[in-house]
Amino acid sequence: MVQPAAAAAMKKVPVDVQARVVNQVYTWMTLGLALTATVGWYVSESEAIRSLVFSNGMIVIGLVLAQLGIVIGLSAGIDRLSGSAATGLFILYSALTGLTFSTIFLVYTASSIAGTFFVTSGTFAAMSVFGHTTKRDLTKLGSLAFMALIGIIIASLVNMFLHNSMLELGISVIGVLLFTGLTAYDAQRIKQMAAMVTDGESETKVSVMGALSLYLNFINLFLMLLRFLGVARDE
């Protein structure tokens, strides 16, 4: 069931405001994904940019650290950031992710990328609807998913040295289940957050943070599924 505090807030905030915030969340998430895909495709088609970005390992490490820093900064500092600053950071993060994602256009065929995208979209949509409509409290699912996420991160770091194919397969399977569950959990959490907005500034912040959560779920689910559905390009 929905938490009592959230339920009380839902009674105070007009339904049309809640709906507007939720729509903004999914709009920003979609725009972020579109930006990531556009930047990724453009960089994959530009040998000059690829050479500039990927010829130096320090640049790649810097990109990864910058992405990590933005996520941590948004999550930890959202109360201190203005709505416009949070929005700008989300857009920057989406663009930087596109840079690092450009490699998948070089590794996998366009048809398999498109097919994986549609499978991801269908799964994501189904779990989002479930999260928004279910009467069950998904808080425990979110807690379990967070612990599983920590386990996947540790296992992935270990496998960077072991290069164990079975471990990689296990990580991918668990990852698909993990980000599928997180999508439902975050969809419910965003619905509750939308019921607590107090003004235009908080509405923007909730929209951006919700979009970031769903964006990360979509991207990671896509990557996990791509390991199963992706077809390598012929050199």
VENSULWO-V750201 format. One record per backbone hydrogen bond with DSSP energy under -0.5 kcal/mol. NH is the residue of the N-H (numbers start at 0). CO is the residue of the C=O. E is the energy in kcal/mol with one decimal. If there is no record, write none. Layout:
BEGIN
NH | CO | E
NH | CO | E
END
This chain:
BEGIN
6 | 2 | -2.6
7 | 3 | -2.6
8 | 4 | -2.0
9 | 5 | -2.3
10 | 6 | -1.1
11 | 7 | -0.8
11 | 8 | -0.8
12 | 8 | -2.2
16 | 13 | -0.6
17 | 13 | -2.0
18 | 14 | -2.6
19 | 15 | -1.9
20 | 16 | -2.4
21 | 17 | -2.5
22 | 18 | -2.5
23 | 19 | -2.2
24 | 20 | -2.2
25 | 21 | -2.0
26 | 22 | -2.0
27 | 23 | -2.8
28 | 24 | -2.3
29 | 25 | -2.2
30 | 26 | -2.5
31 | 27 | -2.5
32 | 28 | -2.4
33 | 29 | -2.4
34 | 30 | -2.4
35 | 31 | -2.4
36 | 32 | -2.6
37 | 33 | -2.4
38 | 34 | -2.7
39 | 35 | -2.6
40 | 36 | -2.6
41 | 37 | -2.6
42 | 38 | -2.7
43 | 39 | -2.1
44 | 40 | -1.3
45 | 41 | -0.6
45 | 42 | -0.9
46 | 44 | -0.7
49 | 45 | -2.3
50 | 46 | -2.5
51 | 47 | -2.0
52 | 48 | -2.7
53 | 49 | -2.9
54 | 50 | -1.2
56 | 54 | -0.5
58 | 55 | -0.8
59 | 55 | -1.5
60 | 56 | -2.4
61 | 57 | -2.4
62 | 58 | -2.3
63 | 59 | -2.3
64 | 60 | -2.7
65 | 61 | -2.4
66 | 62 | -2.3
67 | 63 | -2.5
68 | 64 | -2.7
69 | 65 | -2.2
70 | 66 | -2.1
71 | 67 | -2.4
72 | 68 | -2.8
73 | 69 | -2.8
74 | 70 | -2.4
75 | 71 | -2.9
76 | 72 | -2.2
77 | 73 | -0.8
79 | 76 | -1.0
80 | 76 | -1.5
85 | 81 | -2.3
86 | 82 | -2.2
87 | 83 | -2.4
88 | 84 | -2.3
89 | 85 | -2.0
90 | 86 | -2.2
91 | 87 | -2.4
92 | 88 | -2.6
93 | 89 | -2.2
94 | 90 | -2.0
95 | 91 | -2.6
96 | 92 | -2.4
97 | 93 | -1.5
98 | 94 | -1.5
99 | 95 | -1.8
100 | 96 | -2.2
101 | 97 | -0.9
101 | 98 | -0.7
102 | 99 | -0.8
103 | 100 | -1.8
104 | 100 | -0.5
104 | 101 | -0.9
105 | 101 | -0.5
105 | 102 | -1.0
106 | 102 | -1.4
107 | 103 | -2.5
108 | 230 | -2.8
112 | 108 | -1.9
113 | 109 | -2.5
114 | 110 | -2.5
115 | 111 | -2.3
116 | 112 | -2.2
117 | 113 | -2.1
118 | 114 | -2.1
119 | 115 | -2.7
120 | 116 | -2.7
121 | 117 | -2.4
122 | 118 | -2.4
123 | 119 | -3.0
124 | 120 | -2.7
125 | 121 | -2.2
126 | 122 | -2.2
127 | 123 | -2.2
128 | 124 | -2.4
129 | 125 | -2.0
130 | 126 | -2.5
131 | 127 | -2.1
132 | 128 | -1.8
133 | 129 | -2.6
137 | 135 | -0.6
141 | 137 | -2.1
142 | 138 | -2.0
143 | 139 | -2.5
144 | 140 | -2.5
145 | 141 | -2.0
146 | 142 | -1.9
147 | 143 | -2.3
148 | 144 | -2.3
149 | 145 | -1.9
150 | 146 | -2.0
151 | 147 | -2.4
152 | 148 | -2.4
153 | 149 | -2.3
154 | 150 | -2.7
155 | 151 | -2.7
156 | 152 | -2.1
157 | 153 | -2.4
158 | 154 | -2.4
159 | 155 | -0.9
159 | 156 | -0.5
160 | 157 | -1.6
161 | 157 | -1.6
162 | 158 | -2.4
164 | 162 | -0.6
167 | 163 | -2.2
168 | 164 | -2.1
169 | 165 | -2.4
170 | 166 | -2.5
171 | 167 | -2.1
172 | 168 | -2.4
173 | 169 | -2.5
174 | 170 | -2.4
175 | 171 | -2.2
176 | 172 | -1.9
177 | 173 | -2.9
178 | 174 | -2.6
179 | 175 | -1.6
180 | 176 | -2.3
181 | 177 | -2.5
182 | 178 | -1.3
183 | 179 | -1.3
184 | 180 | -2.3
185 | 181 | -3.1
186 | 182 | -2.1
187 | 183 | -1.9
188 | 184 | -2.4
189 | 185 | -2.7
190 | 186 | -1.7
191 | 187 | -1.8
192 | 188 | -2.6
193 | 189 | -2.7
194 | 190 | -0.7
194 | 191 | -0.5
195 | 192 | -1.8
196 | 193 | -0.7
202 | 198 | -2.0
203 | 199 | -1.9
204 | 200 | -2.1
205 | 201 | -2.7
206 | 202 | -2.1
207 | 203 | -2.4
208 | 204 | -2.7
209 | 205 | -2.4
210 | 206 | -2.2
211 | 207 | -2.5
212 | 208 | -2.1
213 | 209 | -2.3
214 | 210 | -2.7
215 | 211 | -2.5
216 | 212 | -1.9
217 | 213 | -2.7
218 | 214 | -2.8
219 | 215 | -2.3
220 | 216 | -2.5
221 | 217 | -2.6
222 | 218 | -2.2
223 | 219 | -2.3
224 | 220 | -2.4
225 | 221 | -2.1
226 | 222 | -1.0
226 | 223 | -0.5
227 | 224 | -1.2
228 | 224 | -2.9
229 | 225 | -2.2
231 | 229 | -0.5
232 | 106 | -2.6
END
